[in-house]
Amino acid sequence: MSQPSWKLDRRTCLKGVGASLALPLFEGMLHGAAKNAEPPRRMCCVFFPFGVAMPADNSEERQWGWFPTGEGRDYQLTNPLKSLEPLRDEVTILGGLSHPNGRKLGGHDTGDTFLTGSDLAGSQLVNSISLDQYAAQSIGSETRFSSLTMSSDGGVGEPTRSTTLSFSADGRPLPALSSPKHIFQRLFGKEDGEASKARQKSENTASMLDLVLEHSRSLKRQLGKQDQQKLDDYLASVRATEQRVEQSQKWLDIPKPKVDTDAIDQSVDTNAPREYLKAMYDLIFLALQTDSTRLATFMLGQVAGATTVANAFPACIGLSGNWHGLAHGAGKKGGAERLGRFDQFLAEQLARFLYRLSETQEGDASLLDRTMIFYGSSNSKTHSNRNYPLLLAGGRGLGLKHGQYLRFEEKTPLANLFVTMLDRLNVPVDTFADSTGEMSEVLS
């Protein structure tokens, strides 16, 4: 029997204006087995370093403080977050939260733990799994890429100065991508060679990994305790490679979504901060819209003082000095406005991203309705690891409610929000890090 004309295949593409994009979820696609399938649930986490402007309530610069005035639903946005006013019903601002383990760390040592809540104290500096990778264990196999890990600096950095937000199940940092061109190619570029060649290469890799793992069993019995630990570390990376091979094999015969190469300015880098941030957010948008992944992280600058490439960012809005210096000067006369203007610039880039998600329909909801956006820093004032400036947006179709500024007591761990977000993704979770329960205040 032929398919009725109003019933569309889920892989139907929209062609025109030089692009071919996967369509959003239309009612006409909900036929057969897909009719009862729930649309995707997604999450994106964005981090920025060095904290925010926090002038005293009676200061003449209070309007440049990041946190709103008032609280609950009766709050007023200050200058840094004013661009979010039209999105008020899509956003919740959170105050008072932090990771208890992070309070014991140095002032700029908490970027590594923003999504893990881990205790990095001691000489080993062992981290734990990040929020996105915990979710990826359950839902990562549903998309071509289990997650998308991005940062302005790229790579992994060093312990307490990581350039990635994502950490594996055994606490190892996952390399972040920083080049818009490379990210675009990975998501949408043509694969080298044909599918059959890719399959053969994948099968050969799998065979070699099998041999390595088989040989390791006999080798381990011959090693001392310290060398056994080194071998275990090595085998962990082998198993991670094995998982990536298995993931890629499933998608060899499924074409990547076709996206206009002009949709992203792939030539930009961090020397043009405004254009760079636009490109990075647009890449996340396209990755989510095409269902290439449902989990993304973006580390917008790391905490290694003047060495981070993002420290050149303030110049794009006419501010002299680096980002770190702006944060340290925020307590001086005029300093709150200077840092607040940069906070404002960052929030404007986020607002543009949220607008785009909100204006993109997927079935009877928007892309923002089914995507949770977690945004913030692990410092309040620079070097203070308490009262993180945090924002949760989107996800109303997943059961979140917004339009509020919530202020929590310090005893409430940030990980309670993580448990709630994982639950909204339908990811099985009892506890995460040092959580003590869910955060019902953000639920509808």
C-alpha positions in Angstrom: 0.0 0.0 0.0 1.3 3.4 -0.9 1.9 6.0 1.8 -0.7 8.7 1.8 0.6 12.0 0.5 0.1 13.7 3.9 2.3 11.2 5.7 5.9 12.3 5.5 9.0 10.3 6.1 11.0 11.5 9.1 14.1 11.9 6.8 12.3 14.3 4.5 14.5 17.2 3.8 13.7 20.8 3.0 15.6 22.0 -0.1 16.0 25.5 -1.3 18.0 28.7 -0.8 21.2 26.7 -1.2 20.4 24.4 1.8 19.0 21.0 2.5 17.9 20.7 6.2 16.2 18.0 8.1 12.6 19.1 8.8 11.3 19.6 12.3 8.8 17.1 13.6 5.5 17.6 11.7 2.3 15.8 12.6 2.4 14.2 9.2 5.5 12.4 10.2 3.8 10.7 13.2 2.6 7.6 11.4 3.3 3.9 12.0 5.8 3.2 14.7 6.8 6.8 15.0 3.3 8.0 16.0 3.9 7.1 19.7 7.5 8.2 19.7 8.3 11.2 21.9 10.2 14.1 20.3 13.8 14.4 21.5 14.8 15.8 24.9 17.9 17.9 24.8 20.4 19.7 27.0 23.1 22.3 26.5 25.5 23.6 29.2 27.6 26.8 28.8 30.3 28.0 31.2 32.1 31.3 31.6 35.0 32.0 34.0 36.0 34.7 36.5 32.5 35.4 37.9 30.4 38.5 37.5 30.0 42.1 38.7 28.3 42.1 42.2 28.2 45.6 43.6 26.4 46.1 47.0 22.7 46.7 47.0 23.2 50.4 48.0 25.9 51.0 45.4 25.3 53.5 42.6 26.6 50.8 40.3 24.0 48.2 41.4 22.3 48.2 38.0 25.6 46.7 36.6 25.4 43.8 39.0 24.6 40.5 37.3 21.9 39.3 39.8 18.5 40.9 39.5 16.8 43.0 42.2 13.8 41.6 44.0 13.1 37.9 43.8 10.5 35.2 43.0 8.3 36.3 40.1 8.6 39.9 41.2 12.1 40.6 40.1 13.8 43.2 37.9 16.6 42.4 35.5 19.6 44.7 35.7 21.7 45.9 32.8 23.8 42.8 32.2 20.8 40.5 31.6 18.4 43.1 30.0 18.6 41.3 26.7 16.7 38.4 28.3 13.7 40.5 29.2 11.6 39.4 26.2 12.4 35.8 27.1 11.4 36.3 30.7 8.9 33.4 30.6 11.6 31.1 29.3 14.2 31.8 31.9 14.9 31.2 35.6 17.8 32.9 37.4 19.3 31.0 40.3 21.2 32.5 43.2 22.9 31.0 46.3 23.9 27.6 44.7 27.3 26.1 44.4 29.1 22.8 44.7 30.1 22.2 48.3 33.2 20.4 47.2 34.2 23.4 45.1 34.2 25.7 48.2 37.4 24.0 49.3 39.3 24.6 46.1 41.3 27.6 44.9 39.4 30.6 43.4 40.1 29.6 39.8 40.1 25.8 40.3 36.4 25.1 39.9 35.9 25.2 36.1 36.8 21.5 36.1 34.0 20.7 38.5 31.2 22.9 37.1 29.4 19.9 35.6 30.8 17.2 38.0 30.6 18.6 41.5 33.6 16.4 42.3 36.2 16.9 45.1 39.5 17.6 43.5 41.3 18.1 46.8 44.5 16.1 47.4 47.4 15.3 45.1 45.6 13.1 42.6 43.0 15.7 41.5 40.7 12.9 40.3 37.5 14.2 38.8 34.2 12.3 38.2 31.7 12.1 35.4 30.1 15.3 34.1 26.4 15.9 33.8 26.4 15.7 30.0 28.4 12.4 29.9 26.1 10.9 32.6 23.2 11.7 30.3 25.1 10.4 27.2 25.3 7.0 28.8 21.6 6.7 28.5 20.6 8.7 25.5 23.8 9.3 23.6 23.3 6.2 21.4 20.2 7.7 19.9 22.1 10.2 17.7 25.1 10.1 15.4 27.2 12.0 18.1 26.6 11.0 21.7 27.5 14.5 22.7 29.2 17.7 21.4 32.0 19.1 23.5 33.2 22.6 22.6 35.4 25.4 24.1 37.1 28.6 23.0 40.5 27.1 24.0 40.1 23.6 22.8 41.7 20.4 23.9 41.7 19.4 27.6 44.1 21.8 29.4 45.5 20.6 32.7 44.0 19.6 36.1 42.1 22.6 37.7 42.7 24.5 34.4 40.8 22.3 32.1 39.7 23.6 28.7 36.7 21.3 28.6 33.5 20.8 30.6 33.1 17.1 29.8 34.5 14.3 31.8 34.2 10.6 31.2 32.8 8.0 33.7 36.3 7.6 35.2 36.8 11.4 35.4 39.1 11.8 32.4 38.7 15.1 30.4 37.2 14.8 27.0 38.9 17.0 24.3 36.9 20.0 23.3 36.6 21.3 19.8 37.3 25.0 19.3 37.4 25.6 15.5 34.0 26.4 13.8 35.4 24.9 10.6 36.4 21.6 12.2 33.1 21.4 14.2 31.1 22.0 11.0 33.0 19.4 9.1 32.6 16.8 11.9 28.9 17.5 12.1 28.0 18.0 8.4 31.1 17.5 6.2 31.5 14.7 3.7 33.2 11.6 5.0 36.5 10.6 3.3 35.9 7.6 1.1 32.8 5.6 0.6 30.7 3.8 3.3 32.3 0.5 2.4 35.8 1.8 3.0 34.7 3.4 6.3 33.1 0.1 7.4 36.3 -1.8 6.6 38.4 0.6 8.5 36.0 0.5 11.4 36.0 -3.3 11.4 39.8 -3.4 11.3 40.0 -1.0 14.2 37.5 -3.2 16.2 39.6 -6.3 15.4 42.8 -4.6 16.6 41.1 -3.5 19.8 39.9 -7.0 20.5 43.5 -8.2 20.2 44.7 -5.5 22.6 42.1 -6.3 25.2 42.7 -10.1 24.9 46.5 -9.6 25.3 46.0 -7.3 28.2 44.5 -10.1 30.4 47.7 -12.2 30.3 50.0 -9.1 30.5 48.3 -7.7 33.6 49.2 -10.9 35.6 52.9 -10.2 35.0 52.9 -6.6 36.2 53.4 -5.0 39.6 50.6 -3.0 41.3 51.7 0.4 40.0 52.1 -0.9 36.4 48.7 -2.6 36.6 47.2 0.9 37.4 49.0 2.3 34.3 47.7 -0.5 32.2 44.1 0.0 33.5 44.4 3.7 32.6 45.5 2.7 29.1 42.7 0.1 28.7 40.2 2.8 29.7 41.2 4.8 26.7 41.0 1.7 24.5 37.5 1.0 25.7 36.5 4.6 25.0 37.8 4.1 21.4 35.9 0.9 21.2 32.7 2.6 22.1 33.3 5.3 19.5 33.9 2.6 16.9 30.6 0.9 17.8 28.8 4.2 17.7 30.2 5.1 14.2 29.4 1.7 12.7 25.7 2.2 13.2 25.7 5.4 11.2 27.8 4.4 8.2 24.9 4.0 5.9 22.9 7.0 7.1 23.9 10.3 5.3 24.7 13.3 7.5 22.2 16.2 7.4 22.9 18.6 4.5 23.5 22.1 5.6 24.4 25.1 3.5 28.2 25.7 4.0 27.4 29.4 4.2 25.1 28.8 7.2 28.2 29.2 9.5 31.2 31.5 9.0 33.7 28.8 9.3 36.7 31.2 8.9 36.2 33.0 12.2 38.3 32.4 15.3 38.7 33.9 18.7 40.4 37.0 17.3 36.9 38.1 16.3 35.0 37.4 19.5 31.5 38.5 18.5 31.5 36.6 15.2 33.2 33.6 16.9 30.5 33.3 19.6 27.8 33.6 17.0 29.3 30.8 14.9 29.7 28.5 18.0 26.2 29.1 19.2 24.9 28.6 15.6 26.7 25.3 15.4 25.1 24.1 18.6 21.7 25.2 17.2 22.2 23.2 14.0 23.5 20.2 15.8 20.3 20.1 18.0 17.9 21.0 15.2 19.2 18.2 12.9 19.2 15.8 15.8 22.9 15.1 15.3 23.3 15.2 19.0 21.0 16.0 22.0 23.8 17.0 24.4 26.2 19.9 24.0 28.7 21.7 26.3 30.5 25.0 25.6 33.3 26.3 27.8 33.5 30.0 26.9 36.9 30.7 28.2 38.9 28.9 30.9 40.4 30.1 34.2 44.1 30.1 33.6 44.4 33.8 34.0 46.0 35.7 31.1 46.9 32.6 29.2 43.3 31.9 28.0 42.6 33.0 24.4 39.2 34.4 25.6 41.0 37.1 27.5 41.2 39.1 24.3 37.4 39.2 24.2 36.7 42.5 26.1 38.4 44.5 23.4 35.6 43.7 21.0 33.3 46.1 22.9 36.0 48.7 23.5 37.2 47.6 27.0 40.9 47.7 27.7 42.7 44.9 29.6 41.8 41.2 29.8 38.8 39.4 31.2 40.6 38.3 34.3 41.7 41.9 35.0 38.2 43.2 34.6 37.0 40.6 37.2 39.6 41.7 39.7 38.8 45.3 39.2 35.1 44.9 39.6 35.2 46.1 43.3 36.9 49.4 42.4 35.1 52.6 41.4 33.7 52.1 37.9 34.8 48.5 37.9 31.4 47.0 38.2 30.2 48.8 35.1 33.2 47.7 33.2 32.8 44.0 34.0 29.0 44.4 33.8 29.3 45.7 30.3 31.2 42.5 29.4 28.6 40.4 31.2 26.0 42.2 29.1 27.9 41.3 25.9 28.0 37.6 26.9 24.3 37.6 27.8 23.4 39.1 24.4 25.0 36.3 22.6 23.1 33.8 24.8 19.8 35.7 24.2 20.3 35.4 20.4 20.8 31.7 20.7 17.7 31.3 22.9 15.6 33.4 20.5 16.6 31.2 17.6 15.6 28.0 19.5 12.3 29.6 20.5 11.5 30.6 16.9 12.1 27.1 15.6 9.1 24.9 15.6 9.2 21.1 16.2 5.8 19.6 16.1 3.5 21.5 18.4 6.3 23.1 20.4 9.5 25.0 19.9 13.0 23.7 19.9 13.6 25.7 23.1 10.6 24.0 24.7 12.4 20.7 24.5 15.9 21.9 25.2 17.3 22.8 28.6 20.0 25.5 28.6 22.2 25.7 31.7 24.4 28.8 31.7 26.8 30.2 34.3 30.1 30.4 36.2 31.7 28.6 39.1 32.8 32.0 40.7 30.5 34.7 41.9 33.0 37.4 42.5 36.3 36.3 41.0 38.0 33.8 43.4 34.8 33.2 45.4 33.4 29.7 44.9 30.0 30.4 46.4 26.7 31.8 45.0 27.4 30.9 41.4 25.7 33.2 38.9 23.4 30.6 37.1 20.6 30.7 34.6 18.3 27.9 33.5 16.3 28.4 30.2 14.0 26.4 28.0 12.6 22.9 28.7 9.0 24.0 29.4 7.9 21.1 27.3 9.9 18.9 29.6 8.2 20.1 32.7 10.2 23.2 33.7 8.7 26.5 34.8 10.3 29.9 34.5 9.8 33.6 34.9 11.4 33.6 38.4 14.5 34.5 40.3 15.1 31.8 42.9 17.5 32.4 45.8 18.6 29.3 47.7 20.3 28.8 51.0 23.9 27.7 50.7 23.1 24.2 52.1 21.3 23.4 48.9 23.9 21.7 46.6 23.9 22.6 42.9 23.8 18.9 42.1 20.1 18.9 43.1 19.5 20.8 39.9 21.5 18.3 38.0 19.4 15.4 39.3 16.3 17.3 38.2 17.7 18.0 34.8 18.6 14.4 34.3 15.1 13.3 35.3 13.6 15.7 32.7 15.8 14.0 30.1 14.3 10.7 31.2 17.7 9.5 32.3 17.5 7.1 35.3 19.2 8.8 38.3 19.0 8.5 42.1 21.8 10.8 43.1 24.5 12.8 41.3 27.7 14.0 43.1 26.5 15.3 46.5 22.9 15.8 45.7 20.3 15.5 48.4 17.1 15.4 46.3 15.5 17.1 43.3 14.9 20.8 42.9 11.1 21.0 42.8 11.2 24.8 42.6 12.0 24.7 38.9 9.3 22.2 38.0 5.8 23.0 36.7 
